[in-house]
Amino acid sequence: MLGILLKNADGEDATTGGEAMGRSSALADAFVVAVRIASEHSSSIEEIEAHSKVQEVLGHISKRLAANQQIQYLTERRSIWPLLSAGALARSIPVDTVTVTNLAKDAIDTFTQRLKNGRNEHSIEKKSIKELLLELESNTIANAKDFYLELGEEMPESLFVLPPATDEQISALESKLKTKLPADYKEFLKLSNGFGRAWNGYFLDPALNDVDEIDWAEMYTADAPIELHETPTGCFDLETKDNGWPTYEKALQLGTEDLFDFWFLPPQEAAKALKAYKEALKSPEMPEDQRVQTLKIIDSKYGSWEALEKLEWDVVELSDGVNVSFGSFTQFLQEKVKSSAAGCWQGEGQIEEACFSYGCKPGGN
């Protein structure tokens, strides 16, 4: 039976989709069988782990921890819990202790520098709109290949929408919307009249609309608070004296796809949110540790509280009830470039991210 299960799990390079799930399940079952065989000869956890069959299966599993559902299926097999909790799986991955030590030192040095000197400017913050778009396109083409293969679709040659918008088209758009658009967004439109679906590290984001498609969004989140930062708990925890936190009333529809939307909040929306933030942070009823934590998150996200106070137009991503604020359109592109740099979350590109020890193996592979 063990041989059949291992044969069904053959092909450890498969990490995505249903095929990978089948192999993950087969290996989890093979581990159960191997432990059962070893348990017939000893009740010692150490001796069971050392059994040749157990080691054989662990060798297969350790090569594909990032594969679809592999870890999940292992945790669902109760009979192997004692070995997992004893560290058998962790020990099956060879780890270079020097690499771990150096990584720990780098982490400590980084945190020490951050705590002493504050936030450092990220290199991406120095890039122009054009440079950001080119990098976003390049990352998408490099990292979304497997995703397109699974969809059975052909990857576009470019995400740029040409010809770009003209000054006349942008002026006509502002007249239609009865508002003045921010300079960085207009610069974007002059480079690309919209933008194709970009990779975000997990799947493809909605495409950005062209000048003919951009309009005020249909507001469907009347009760959702305008959040300019994310909390560690995922639950918005600020409130004003009258508990009347401002909600979304008006936004441009930058792009939409299924349950995902990009909204562009005009200055009046950001202004009322900032007013509420100031009131909440000055309130004597707010615990001091919460105030400090909130300001630290704001500093990390925007650079400083003063930088947040200058925010006018704010890009917000809405996805199935979760709202994330990015700040200006430039900051939105910066964050999208960062996320697009990651390879397929289920595949080769993020093995090191899915399992810390993979990145600390001898030779780093």
Secondary structure, DSSP 8 states (H G I E B T S, - for coil): -HHHHHHHT--TT--SHHHHHHHHHHHHHHHHHHHHHHHTT---HHHHHHSHHHHHHHHHHTT-TTSTTHHHHHHT-GGGHHHHHTTHHHHTS---HHHHHHHHHHHHHHHHHHHHH-----GGGG--HHHHHHHHHHHHHHHSHHHHHHHT----S-SB-SS---HHHHHHHHHHHTS---HHHHHHHHH-SSB---B-SSSB---B--TTT--B-----TT-B--SS--TTSS-----TTS---B----EEEEEETTEEEEEE-HHHHHHHHHHHHHHHH-TTS-HHHHHHHHHHHHHHHSSHHHHHT--SEEEEEETTEEEEEESHHHHHHHHHHHHTS--TTSGGGHHHH-GGGGGSGGG-
